[in-house]
Amino acid sequence: MKPDFAIFQGDMIYADNAIPASKAIPDAVGGGTWYNEPSLDFAAVTLDEFRANWKYNYNDEKMQSFLEEVPVYNQWVSTSNHIYPAIKQSRIMPKQPAPTTLVYNALTVFA
């Protein structure tokens, strides 16, 4: 398949959760184990951690190959800024930065 373009709609990264080393694939879709190499054992809070999550996705060989061949249009949704989870997390874990700090970090990830 050689698409003329691709539309990425929604979240491009999931920075508010760790990426486990492995995860079981349900039997209904083939079964087995999915391995994340490398895994990330943290949720992004600092600007450097947000950037690390973006680099994680774009360092994937298959993603790089796809992006070399196919023009991409991105449409972000409001959850891409992690506003709601940031507010919820700051109430549960007060040691985390303020929601505005997390939103700022998400918006300036490419700066």
C-alpha positions, 0 to 999 in steps of 0.5 A: 500500500502506498497512501498519498497522505496520512491523517494522524488524529488524536494523541501522538504520544501518551506521556502520562503513563509508563510504557511497560516492557511487555504486554499480553495480546488478547487471544481474540486478536492473535494472542502472544506478547507485545514487547516495547523496546525500549520501555519507559518506566516513568510518566512525563512531568518535566519538559525533558521527559515530554521530549523524550516521549516524542523521541521514543515514537520518532526513533522507531524504525517503522515510524521513520520509514513511514514518515519518509514515504508519506506526507502527514497531516496532524489533527490534535484533540484537546486531550493531546495537551493532557489538561484533564489528566494533569488537573486530576493528577495534581489533586491526587499527587500534590507533589506533581507540578501544577497543571499549568506547568504540565500544559506548558510543557506539552505545548512547548515540547518542540521548542 
